[in-house]
Each structure stands twice: as structure tokens, then as C-alpha cells.
Amino acid sequence: MAENDVLYVLTTPEFFTEGPCGRVGHAIGFMAGVVASGKGLTLLSGPGAEDFMDEPETVRFRRIRRGGFWWPRLLVSVMREVPRHRVVVVRWRPILPFLLWPLLLLNRRFWFEVNSLTGLDSANPLARVLVRLSVWLTTRFFNLITVSEASMDRIRGLSKPCRTTHVMPNGFQPRWLAEFEPRSVPDVAPSLVYFGRKQPYYDWEMLYNSARQLIDEGVIAGVELFGFEEPSPDSSIKAHGEFDPGSLVRDLSAIPNPILIVHSSGSDMARATSPVKLFEYAALALPVVASCSMRRQASRLPAFRFYGAGCEQQFSSAVRDIASDYPLALQQAEESRRIALDHYTWHAVVRAWLSVAL
């Protein structure tokens, strides 16, 4: 294994110190994928990454302590490390292309990982201009990674990339999913299940309204929400709070005939995301009802039933379709599991990028 294949730079001092969240899961998954592919990895970031890694000894750490002059100290460290690595990946922020373009003289295999175009929709017109200029500079001089085709399309709408681009969806870690066996119980109404944070780009009002009607009609038994706590709008809609992989497997195993839901809104933010849960859901070999906002990201997964974003009638019809023949839906879900395990683990998605980058 080469020692200095990939340098991964995270430019937020508190990146790992604010607890588990989507960005932390993405970073840890990316690093695990690089290591699983037999490549050497150096992480340059603030402290705390080791707390989230199963095998921290597989990564070479260069930590920048929080405190005064953090940015200058980070930039000095980046300049030292860039020439020593074959590939450099930096999580994008609008200011960074202005600061880092001279480093292309030291390493032309320089990638920006653009997860969101922060500031592009700012109320400040000067901020919007600076972000557009940053995007232009990024597309002219750097290689690009995004998490979805929609996100890449948005960048191309602002400035046509001149160098290599790659869509790397958020992968998943399959280990804990292997313990799960779906519970199919004849003549029992299914339950809708969501796990993850209560993201603002999910259509919660639509879900609650549709669920109440489906519960009243006896189509579903209720809704089970894992990952957050809030007052329940209905006794049949239960928020279970935080979970870990082991507790979620146990709880899912106790729910008869679960139907997983991805009720994204029709917003640009929703279409540009790549939720890890898409592929975790697929790997659980359970039927899934998803908003059409996720159609491009989940187009290869046959167990997904898509409905028009925000449409209660279409959402309810998709749930009824699954509930009418739940065993058939489980059979279709097995193919989704195979595809997810073959193509959407972190090892698989990072390996695909490495074949382009190295």
C-alpha cells in the first residue's frame, strides 16, 4: 500500500467536534472507501476524526489544533503536504479556489468536493457574485466531485467545467445491514418507517396528512420515525429519538411489514442531495416509497415506487400498491439489495472515482 496516495483536506475547524451528522458520515465513508481500495490516505483537518473511525490506524493524520491563526496554519500544512501526494481532495468552500489555485503548480491532480454551493442563494448580491466567480474559477482550474447529477448540472449551468468531473453518490457501510432480515407477517397492515435526521427538505406535512388517511382506512398500522424526537401529531405516528446501527436493526426487526419512505420535497436542494439512506434502504431489502426528487439518484433500484413530490394522492397510491401484495414487494426488494451492495457501498463508489483520479 502506497503511503501518500490521497490527501483529504477538511477546512472547517469543528468538522468532527459537533457530533455525528451527514457531513461526518460522508467524510468517514470516503476515507473508509480509499483505505478499502488499498490506497494510502492522509487526513488534514481539525481534531476528532478518530472518534468516528473503526480503524483509525489505517489513516495518516495531520491535525490542525483549533485556536488563533487556524487558517494560516492550515494553508501552510496544505502547502507542505500537496507535493507529497498523488491526488488531493479538498471539501469546497467559496473562498478556497482563490487561495489554493497556486498549488496546482505542485500537483495537477487537485479535486474539489462540492457538496453544496454555499452562498449562491444569499440575500447579499455581493456574496452571490463572489460565489459565482468562485464557481467559475473552480471549473476552470480544478477537477470536480459532486454527490449527484443534479448538483453537477447546477454547476454546469453556471460555468462549463474545463477539467475532469465525477459524480460520487454518498455510499453506505454494509456491515450492520447484513444482520437484518425483513419481517413479513400475513394479514397485518404494514408500517411506514423513516430513519435519519428531520431534514427541512423533506415534506413532513404531506407525510402526516397522508398517513392519517391511510391509518383511518386500515391500509397502514402507523408511522415509525427514528433519528429525532418531537411531540407526536398522532398516537399512531411515533418518533423514537436517536438510534445506532444495532438498535435500529433490533427495532426494524420487530416491525411487521415495514415500508421505508423518502418523502423529499420538490426543491432544488432536495434534488441535489444524495441521501445515504437511499442505498441503506435498498440494502435492507425492503420496499421503498420515494419522491420523484430522488428518481435520478435511485433510478437503478427496482424496489422503489416513485410519486410526485408533495402529492398526497400519489404517495398514498404507492403505499397502497405495496400493501396490496407485500410479499411480491419483498421479492423485488432483493434485487435492489444486490444492486446496492454491488455499486453503492463506500468501497464501490470510491473505487470508481479512484479509477478516474489515479
N, C-alpha and C positions, 0 to 999 in steps of 0.2 A: 504494500500500500504506500503510495507516494505521500510524503509528509505535507506538501504545500500545494495541493491541487486547487482548492476553493477557499477564498477569503470571503466571509459573510459579515457585512457591516450593518449594525443596527444603531441608528443615530438618535435614539431617544434615551436619555439617562435612566428613566424609570420604566423602561420597557418590560422588565421582568419583575419589578418590585411592587406592582399594583395588583398582583394575584392573577389567577388563571382567566384568560379571555381569548377571543378569537385570534388576535394577533400573536399571542404567545403560542397557541396551538399551531398556527401556521409556521412560525419560526422553528419550533421544536420538530415539527413534522418534516420541514425542509432539511434540517440538519440530519435527522434520522435517515432520510432518503439518500443523502450524499454518502453517509457512512455505510449504509447497507449496500451501496453500489461499489464499495471498495475504494473510495476516494478519500484522500486526506482533507480535513476541514479545520480551518481556523475561524473562531468566532471573535469578532471585535465589537464589544458592547459594554454597557454598564453592567453592574453586578446582578447575580440572582439566577442566571440561566441553569446552573447545576441543580437547582431545586426542582426543576421540571423534567430533567432528563433521566432515563432509566440507566444509561451507561455514560456518565459524563466523562469518563476517562478516554472515550473514543474521540473526543474533540479537544483541540488545542485552544486554550482560552487566552485572550488578551483583554483584560478588564480595564476599563477606564473608571476610576473612582469618581463618585459624584462630588460636587463642590465647585469652587471657583475655577474659572477658565476651562470649563469642561470641553467646550467646542474646540478651542485651540489645541488642547491636549489630544482630543480625538483626531483632529486633522494631522497632527504630527505623527500619530500612530499609524493612520492610514497611509501616509507617505512612506513610512518605513516598511509596511507590510506589502503594499501593492506590488513592488517589483519581485517579491519572493514567491508569488502565487501565479498559477496558470490562468485562473479565472477569478474575477472579482464580482460579487453581487452586493449591491447596496439598496436598502429599502428607501424608496424615493421620498423626498420632501422637496417642496418647490425651490428652496434656496440651494440645494445641493449641486445641480448642474452648473451653476455659476461658480461654485467653489472647487469642484472636482475635475472640470474638463482638462486642466493641465496634466493631470495624472495619466491621461491617455498616451502621453509620450513615454510612460513607463510600462503600460500594459494596455493593449488594444482590446483584450477580451474583458471588457468592462460592461456589466449589466446593471440596469436599474430595475428593481422590482416595484412596479407601480400598482399598489392595491386600491388607491382612490386618488382622484385629482383634487386634493385638499385646496380649498380656496377658490376653485373655479366658479362657484356659485355665490361668492361672497357679496355682501351688500356694498362693499367698498370697491369702486371702479378701479382704483389704482392696484388693489390686490388682484383683481381679475386680469388686468393687463400683465402684471408680473408673472402670474401663473401661466398665462398663455405664452409668454416669452420663455418661461422655463420649459414648458412642453416642447416648444419649437427647438430649443437648444438640446433637449433630451433626445428628440427624434433625429436630429442631425448628427450627433456625435456618439451616442451610446446605444448599445443593444437593449432590448426591452423584454421584460416578462410581465404579463398580466394574468389575473386569475380567471378571466372569462373572455369570450369572443366579444360580448357587448362592451366590456371595458376597453378592449383593443379597438373596437370600432369608434368609440368616443375619442380616443387619442388620434386615430387616423382622420377623424372629422376636423380636428384642429390643425394637424400637420402630418404630412405623409412621412412615415419613417424611412430613413435612408440606410439603416443598418438592419441587423437580424432581429426579428421579433419572434416571440414564442408564448403561447397560451399554456400556462401551467395551472390547472384547477387545483383547488385545495384538496389534498388527498386525505386518507384516513389511516389509522393504525389498526390492522385487522385482528390483533391478538385477542382482545377481550370479546370481540364479536363471535369468535369461534365457539364460545361457551353457550350461545343462545340457541334454543330450539323453539320455534313457534308453537303456540298452544291453540290447537283447533278443537273447538267444542261444538258438537252439533246442537242445533236448535237454541243457541244462545246468541243474543244480539251482540254485535261487535262494539268495541270502544274506539274512539279516536284518540290518538296518542301523539303528543309533541314533546321533544326534548331539546333543550338549548336555552339561550337567553331570550328574554322577551324583547326581541328586536323591534324597533319602531317601523321598519319597512314591511312588517307582517300585518295582515288585515284582521285585527282581533275582533272588531265589531262584527264583521261579516261572519267570522267563525262562530261567535257566541250566538248570533241570531239564527244561523243555520242549525247549529247544534240543538238549540231549544226545540226547534220544529221537528228535527229528526228524533229527538228523545220522546217528544209527545206522541209521535207516530209509532214508536216502538222499533224504529229502524236501528238505532244505536242505544247502548246502555248508558253512555256518558262520555265525558272527555277527561283525559288524564294528562296533566301538564307537568313536566319535570324540568327543573332548572331555575325556577323563581317562585316566590311566594307573593300572593296578593289576596285580598278578600274575594271569595268566590262569588261570581254573579248568579250562580245557580247551584243547588245542592248536588247536581249530577256533573258539575264541572269542577274538578279538583286540581289545585295547584300544590305539588308535593315538595317544592323547595329544591335546594341544591342536591346534586347526585354525584356519585363517582361511578366509574365503569362497572364495578362489582355490584353496587346497589341497584343500578339501572337494569342490569341483566336479571337480577332477582325479581325486581318489580315487574318488568316486562313479562317474565315467565309466568307470573301469577295472573296476568290479564288475559281472559279468553278472547280469541279472535281480534287481536289489535289491528287497526288500520292507521298507518302513520300519515301525518299531514305536513305539508309545506305550503302554508297559506300566504305566500308573498303578495304584496300589493302590486299594482301595475306601474310603480315609479321607476325612474331611471336607475336609482340606487339599487332597487331590488333586482332589476335585470342585469346589472353589472356585477353582482356578487357571485361568489361560488361557495355556498354553504357546505361545510364539511358534512353536515347531516345528510345531504343528498346521497352521498356514497355510503355513509354509515347505515342509512335507512335501507339502501339496496342490499348491503351485505348482511343485513338481518334476515333477508329472505321473507319479508313481509310486504303486503300490498301497500301502495302509497298513492295518496291523492295530492297533486301538486298544482299550484298556479301556473298558468301559461308563461308567466315571467321566468320560470325555470326550464322552459321547454328546450332551449338550446343546450343548457348545461346537462340536462338529463335525457337527451334525445335517444341515447343508446340503451336505455333501461326499460325493458318491456313491461315491468310490473307497475309503472307509473301511469295513473289516469290524470289527464290534464283538464283543467277547467278555466274559463275566462276569469282573469284576475278581478276580484271584487264581486263576482256574480254569484249570489246565494243559490239561485236555481241550478246553475251548472255544478256548483260544488256539491249540493245535495244529490243531484243525479249521479255524480261519480261515486259518492258514498253508497247510494242505493244499489248501483251496479255491482260493486264489490260484495256488499252484504247479501245480495241475492244468490251468490254462489261463491262463498268464501273458500271452499277447498280448491276450486279452479284458480282463484286469485293467488292462492299459496303456490300452486304449481307454476304459474307464470313468474312468481317472485323468485323461484330457484334460478331462473336464467339471469335475472338481474343480479343475484348474488355472484354468479360465476363471472359476469362481466365486470362487476365492481372489484372483485378480488384479482382479476387479471390485469385491469387497466387503471384503477383509481386508488390503489394504495399509495402511500407516500413514496415507497420504493419505486413503484411503476412510473409515477408522474415525474419524479426527479430523474430517473434513469432516461426517460425520453428527452428531457431537457439536456442532460449531460451528453447525449449522442449528438446534439447540435452544438453545444458550447465548447466541447473539447476536441 
